Amino acid sequence: MKTLFNNGWNFAELQIESNLMYNEKEPVLLQPESFLSKAELLKYNKVTLPHDWMISNTNALYRNSVGFYKKQFELSEEQIQNKHNAIRFEGVYMNSAVWINGNLAGTWKYGYATFEFDISDLVKAGTNEILVIAVYQDCNTRWYSGAGIFRDVHFISTEKTFLVSDGTYIVNKKIDDTNWTTDFSAEIAGKIDGHYIKTTIATKDGTILAESSQKIIPQAYSIEETEYLHKTVCGIKNYELSKTTETFKIQNPVLWDIENPYFYIAKTQLFDKNDKLIDCFTEHCGYKSFYFDKNNGFFLNGRHVKIFGACEHHDFGALGSAFNKYALKRRFLKLKKMGINAIRCSHNPPAKDWMNLADEMGLLIDDEAFDMWEKPKTQFDYGNYFKEWHERDAISWVRRDRNHPSLIMWSIGNEIYDTHIGNGLEITKTLSKIVRQHDPQKNALITIASNYMMTDGAQECAKEIEVVGYNYLERLYDEHH
């Protein structure tokens, strides 16, 4: 089961010496591992996550420094013996590495991606210590990013057979004015020995809309599918993988809409052969239909809706970038009062509770992945890591957010240089393929936010996606329409 792991942390900051930043005027990408020896020499202060270390000194908001986060936690012999234990980070900005009891659990570069490490072989009975090191080198983005473990952390402890994080996929399809179907799938990691899945779709007060009528037995993935998921999905590399699928017939569900954001709760339960519940996930499940028409615009649940959108970054002004649901709700309320009904997450995947709150408050979401591809926009930004890391980050993004009723678009990039100078067409094809591999039933459509759509290269990229976004290019609307 998953538990919040935000309390009991200690933090220290180390300034990066200026001579380390460049080698003969060329930027040097520093690695968290190179600062490991400093971890025991620093003075730590207590902090609660989410935490942004940059905001603590507003006179030096973009200082080059390294953040060190430590926490001790206790585990019993029962909690480690033949158990699966993992640590899940919703976001660490950026270029981070995680150690458990002095052993490297893993590294992650993108500051906005959710990632998870299996630490089953690294923990012990008694006192354990986790250390996270993140490196902030300026300039690594075009806005205030903050720095540190700025989103929630969860500790996961299950049996050796468990539900894969973000491994459920819910597709709701309208058949006619009364009838819908819900296609539901769930991924399971570990050896299957009499295990089965039960799915329930219910109202928030527990009234059941639909549920499994029989035990759904997982079916093993093929060797090819297993190898692909082992390579690209973090936290499951050493496990056998299987999957369940089932379809529900739904009559007269209450629709999710911007005027009435009604959603259900989908619960996935994993039982062992003795009918013992051993793992459980819950998530939002909303029934809506939508489409875009090139002449008539956007339609939600059969009626035309004018999209009044805002592009919103993840920080909260004086509060910094540490995620705060109450600050976000305040912002969303103000935006809705202005007449906003849609948000583009600029220019990166948001926090999980951002999507949950959009579901609850009736905001349409254009969920954006990247502000750069292979060509960096600033010296130390994610463009330096894109080629090696984009597949894992894009998969994490789609799998985590694909079931949200508020979601209508996947934006694979914002104002991307590569689309008109570089390898943009191939990257567009690659990212589009990734999205469709993990959202094959099109819970959302693929788009891009482009200020280069006057160029031949960007127009070729536009042929590979489903909805084209134009930034500052109103002059092209009539011609391109």
KAHU-V740674 format. One line per field, one symbol per residue. ss: DSSP state (h for helix, s for strand, l for the rest). phi: phi as a letter, one per 40 degrees, with the letter a starting at -180 (. if undefined). burial: + if it has 9 or more other ideal C-beta (glycine too) atoms within 8 Angstrom, else -. A space follows every 50 residues. Layout:
ss=???
phi=???
burial=???
This chain:
ss=lsssllllsssssssllhhhlssllssllllhhhhhhhhhhlllssslll lllhhhllllllllssssssssssslhhhhllssssssslllsllsssss llssssssllllllsssslllllllssssssssssslllllllllllsll llsssssssllsslllllssssssllllsssssssssssllllllsssss sslllllssssllllsllssllhhhhhhhhhhllllllllssssssssss slllssllllsllsssssssslllllssssssssslsllsssslllssss llssllllssssllllhhhlllllhhhhhhhhhhhhhhlllsssslllll lhhhhhhhhhhllssssslllllllllllllhhhlhhhhhhhhhhhhhhh hlllllssssssssllhhhllllhhhhhhhhhhhhhhhllllllssssss lllllhhhhhhhllllsssslllhhhhhhhl
phi=.bbcbccgcbbabbcccccccbbfgcdbccbddcbdccccbccbbcabcc abccccbccacbccabbbbbababbcdccbcfbbbabbbcibcbfbabbb fgbccibacccbccaabcbdcbcachcbbbbbbbbbbcbbabaccgahcc bcbbbbbaccbaccdgccbbbbbccacbbbbbcbbabbbhccagcabbbb baccchcccaaccaccccbcccdccccccdcbbcgbdcbcbaabbabbcb bfccccaccaccbbbcbbbbbcccgccbaabbacbbbabaabbcbbgcbb fgbcbccbbbcbcccbfccgbccbcccccdcccccccchcbabbccbadc cdccccccdcbgbcbccbcbbabcccbbdbccdcbddcbccccccdcccc bccccccbabccibfcddcbbhcccccdccccccdccbbccfdaccbabb bbccccccccccccbbbcbbbgbdccdcccc
burial=----++--++++++-+----+--------+-++-++-++--+-+--+-++ +++++-----+-+++++++++-+-+---++--++++++++++++++++++ +---++++++++++++++++--+----++++++++++-++----++++++ +++++++++++++++-+++++++-----++++++++++++-+--++++++ ++------++++---+++--+---++--++--++++---+++++-+-+-+ --+-++++--++++++++++++-----+++--++++++-+-+----++++ +---+---+--+-+++--++++++--+++-+++-++---+++++++++++ +++++++++-++++++++++++++++++-++++-++--++++++++++++ ++++++++++++++++++++-+-++-++++++-+++-++----+++++++ +++-+-++++++-++-+++++-+--++----
